[in-house]
Amino acid sequence: MCKIMDVFGQNGRQNLWMFFQAVIAVYLLILSVIDIRWKKVSVRSLLILLAIAVLCQVLCGKGDFRMMVAGGLCGGVFLFLSWFTQESFGYGDSILILILGILSGGWNLLWILFAAFLIASVYGGIMIARKKYTRKNSFPFIPFLTVAYMGGMIGGVY
């Protein structure tokens, strides 16, 4: 691990954290395009992102362990809701929320979810007002999670 920190300079952990943030942001953008185009994200691609998030936490040690567990539990609640409602809220979205919870921690995950649901509700309201959607339509949620995550990342929230 010392050699990894040497590559990333004097502020090794911080620089490595920023590197992982960039990798995760690009990965989320790719998942957003996949979700918009095919409305389905493979579990394999989400497991790759989970491995990246866990590697990021192991190498960077950013955040409190209890907050990571709290974020994971929040994601677990969404997974339970997906199972209970028979995928009214998709498994892919729930797995991504679990990953973001492990990566950013409990409180930051709540801010990400707040922003994502707010943006999605405004988008849905605009589309209903423009008569493009009805109340029965659905739209992909991963792009809203991506915008909320990247907004917090760029704004320095986490």
N, C-alpha and C positions, 0 to 999 in steps of 0.2 A: 504494500500500500504506500510505502514511503516513495517508491519510484513513481507511482501515479501522481502523488502530490508534487514531486519535483517537476514533472511535465507541466503542471498547471500553475507553476510559479509560487511566489511567496505566500499569497493568500490562497493556498491550494484548495481547501475545502469550499471556500466561497466561489472560486472560479469553476471548480468541478460542479458545484450546485447550479451555476448559471449555464454550464454546458448541458447538463441533464435537462434543465428547464427548456432550453432551445430544442433538444431532441424530442422531448415530450410534446412541445408545441407543434412541431412539424408532424409528428405522428398523429396528434389529434386533428390536425388539418386534413391529413390523408383519410382518417376515419370519417371525418365529416363529409368529404366528397363521396366516399363509399356509401355512407348512410343516405345521403341525398339521392344519389343515383340509383341504388338498388334497394334501399330501405331495409337492409340487412347487413349486419357486421358479423364476421366469423369469430367464433370463440377463440380460435387460434391466434388471431391478431390481437385480441384483448389479453390473452395470456402472455404474449410477447410484451405488451405494454405493462402488465403486472410485474413481469421479471425486471423490466427497466426501472420501474418505480421502487421495487424492493432493493435492487442494486444501488439505486440513488440514495435510499435511506441508509443502507449499510455503509457505503463509502463516505457519504457526506455527514451523516449523523445530524441532520437538520431537524429540529423539532423534538418534542418530548415524546417518549414512548407511549405514555398514557393518551396523548392526543392522537397518535397514530392508531391506537386501538379504538379510541372513540370514533374516529373517522371510518375505520373499518366496520365498526358496529352500525354506524349510520348506513353504510353501503349494504350491510347485511339486512337491515330493515327494508331497504328497497328491493333486495333480492326476494325476501319473504313476500312482499306485496306483489311482486311479479308472479311468483308461484301461486299465491292465494287468488289473485284476480285472473289467473290464466292468461297472462301476458298482456293485460291492458296497458301496462307500462312495461316495455320490452326487457328481456333478460340482458341484452347487450347494453342498454342504457344503465341498468342496475349494476352490472359488472363494472362499467366505466365509473360509476359513482363510488363503488367500493375501492377501485384503484385510486381515484382522486382523493378519497378519504384517507387512505394509507399514505399517500404522497404528501398531502397538505395538512392533515390533522383535522380534528373535529370541528373547531370553530371556523377555520378557513373553509372547510367543506360546506358548512352552513351558509357562509357568504356566497360561495360559488353557486350553490343551489338556489339561494334567494335571487341572485342576479339572473341565472339561467331561466328560472320560472317566470320572473318579471319580464324578461325579453321575449320569451315564448308567448306569454299571455298578450303582450302588446302586439306581437306579430299576428297571433291568431285573431285578435280583435280587429286589426286592420284588414286582414284577409276576409273576415266575415262581413265587415262593413263594405268592402269592395265587391261583395258577392262572388268571390272566388272560391270560398269554402262554405260548407254548412257545418252545423254543430257535430255532424257525424264523421267528418273528415279527420284524418290524422296527418301529422307531419313529423319528420325526423327530429329527435331531441338532441342528438350528439352535437350538431352545429351550435346549439345554444349553450351547451356545456363548454364547448371549445371557446366561444366568444367570452363567456364569463371567466373561464380559467385564464385565458390570455389577457383579459382586461385587468384581472387581479395581479397577474405576473408583471405586466408592463407598469401598472400603477404602484407597484411595490408593496402590495398588501401582504404578500407572502413570498 
